[in-house]
């Protein structure tokens, strides 16, 4: 396993030397609560789409998912954790 980590680091350095600034980094923020399988599928789909759209090697694409608690995500003044409770009628299905 340690070999795999070292190998991945070497590959990442090599890719950076080859592609430099052409390494797209996509950051997504999601409200916690989705199954890992769903998020992993989303990550793979986003990576493929970005690689195809930018004509970049799939190995150069980085996707980072940040999950936040529902009480730390709001649309306007309505927290995701308050969905359906307040006067604000925004759609918090994001």
Secondary structure as UniProt FT lines:
FT   HELIX           2..19
FT   HELIX           20..22
FT   STRAND          25..31
FT   HELIX           36..54
FT   HELIX           58..60
FT   STRAND          62..68
FT   HELIX           70..72
FT   STRAND          74..75
FT   TURN            76..77
FT   STRAND          78..79
FT   HELIX           80..82
FT   TURN            83..85
//
